[in-house]
Amino acid sequence: MNTVVLLTSENGSWVARSALNFGTIELHLRPSGTAVTGYGVTGTISGTAIDVGLMGVPRDVQVTLGSSSSGAATFDGESNSKTSSFMVGRIAGAVRFSDSQGVSSTCSAIQWSMQPY
């Protein structure tokens, strides 16, 4: 699953929101100070992301993170070095993948990654 977000600095922290019409994701991240080799982050994420696919070829999949009953999902992660802009980590909470045919699947944790586009 691939989507595009815009990362901005707001009131001393970082917020990523879905770009264009790629969903309603809102991710709030802050430094965690617990990375092994790079920089650590932690935060919350909620909303729905539409899969833009690899190389811009969309697929009929979306993921919803968090829920009205359980609130935002949480995440943590880190870069693999102090000079890398590639981050990877884990999202935990309510996670649901679905398509336009109504087929869906839920899980309690997924892996995520983020890098400049």
C-alpha positions as CSV (number, residue, x, y, z in Angstrom):
1,M,0.0,0.0,0.0
2,N,1.4,3.4,-1.0
3,T,0.0,6.8,-0.5
4,V,1.3,10.4,-0.5
5,V,1.2,12.8,2.4
6,L,2.5,16.3,2.9
7,L,4.7,16.9,5.9
8,T,4.6,20.3,7.6
9,S,5.9,21.8,10.8
10,E,3.1,23.0,13.1
11,N,3.7,24.6,16.5
12,G,7.0,22.9,17.0
13,S,5.9,19.4,15.9
14,W,5.4,17.6,12.6
15,V,2.1,16.8,10.9
16,A,1.6,14.8,7.8
17,R,-1.8,14.9,5.9
18,S,-3.0,13.1,2.8
19,A,-2.0,14.9,-0.4
20,L,-4.4,15.8,-3.2
21,N,-7.4,13.4,-3.0
22,F,-5.5,10.5,-1.5
23,G,-7.5,10.2,1.7
24,T,-7.9,11.8,5.1
25,I,-4.8,10.7,6.9
26,E,-3.5,12.9,9.7
27,L,-0.3,11.8,11.3
28,H,1.3,13.6,14.3
29,L,4.9,12.8,15.0
30,R,7.5,13.8,17.5
31,P,11.0,12.7,18.4
32,S,11.2,9.7,20.7
33,G,14.9,9.7,21.5
34,T,14.9,5.9,21.5
35,A,16.5,5.0,18.1
36,V,19.3,2.5,17.9
37,T,21.2,4.0,15.0
38,G,19.3,7.0,13.6
39,Y,16.5,9.2,14.8
40,G,13.4,7.8,16.6
41,V,9.8,9.1,16.2
42,T,6.5,8.3,17.9
43,G,3.0,9.6,17.5
44,T,-0.6,9.0,16.4
45,I,-2.3,8.5,13.1
46,S,-5.9,8.4,12.0
47,G,-8.0,8.6,8.9
48,T,-8.2,6.7,5.6
49,A,-5.4,6.4,2.9
50,I,-6.1,5.6,-0.7
51,D,-3.5,3.3,-2.4
52,V,-1.8,5.1,-5.2
53,G,0.1,1.9,-6.1
54,L,3.7,1.5,-7.2
55,M,4.9,3.9,-9.9
56,G,1.6,5.9,-9.7
57,V,-0.6,3.0,-10.9
58,P,-3.5,3.0,-8.4
59,R,-5.0,-0.1,-6.9
60,D,-8.5,-0.6,-5.5
61,V,-7.3,-0.7,-1.8
62,Q,-7.6,1.7,1.1
63,V,-6.5,1.5,4.7
64,T,-8.4,3.1,7.6
65,L,-6.2,3.7,10.7
66,G,-7.8,4.3,14.1
67,S,-11.6,4.2,14.8
68,S,-14.3,6.3,16.4
69,S,-14.4,3.8,19.3
70,S,-10.7,3.3,19.9
71,G,-9.3,6.6,18.7
72,A,-6.2,7.2,16.7
73,A,-3.7,4.4,16.1
74,T,-0.2,4.8,17.5
75,F,3.1,4.4,15.8
76,D,6.8,4.4,16.4
77,G,9.8,4.1,14.1
78,E,13.3,5.3,13.3
79,S,15.7,6.2,10.5
80,N,18.5,3.7,9.8
81,S,21.2,6.4,10.3
82,K,21.6,10.0,11.4
83,T,21.9,11.0,7.7
84,S,19.0,9.0,6.3
85,S,15.6,10.4,5.4
86,F,14.0,6.9,5.1
87,M,12.0,5.9,8.2
88,V,10.4,2.6,9.1
89,G,8.4,1.4,12.0
90,R,5.1,-0.1,13.4
91,I,1.5,1.1,13.6
92,A,-0.6,-0.5,16.3
93,G,-4.4,-0.1,16.9
94,A,-7.4,-0.4,14.7
95,V,-6.3,-1.1,11.1
96,R,-8.7,-2.0,8.3
97,F,-7.9,-2.7,4.6
98,S,-10.9,-2.5,2.2
99,D,-11.8,-2.2,-1.5
100,S,-14.7,-0.8,-3.5
101,Q,-16.4,-4.3,-3.6
102,G,-16.8,-4.2,0.2
103,V,-14.2,-6.8,1.0
104,S,-12.2,-6.0,4.1
105,S,-9.7,-7.3,6.5
106,T,-8.6,-6.1,9.9
107,C,-5.5,-6.4,12.0
108,S,-4.0,-4.8,15.1
109,A,-0.5,-3.9,13.8
110,I,1.3,-3.2,10.5
111,Q,4.7,-2.0,9.3
112,W,5.1,1.4,7.8
113,S,7.8,3.4,6.0
114,M,8.1,7.0,4.9
115,Q,10.6,8.7,2.6
116,P,10.7,11.9,0.5
117,Y,9.0,11.7,-2.8
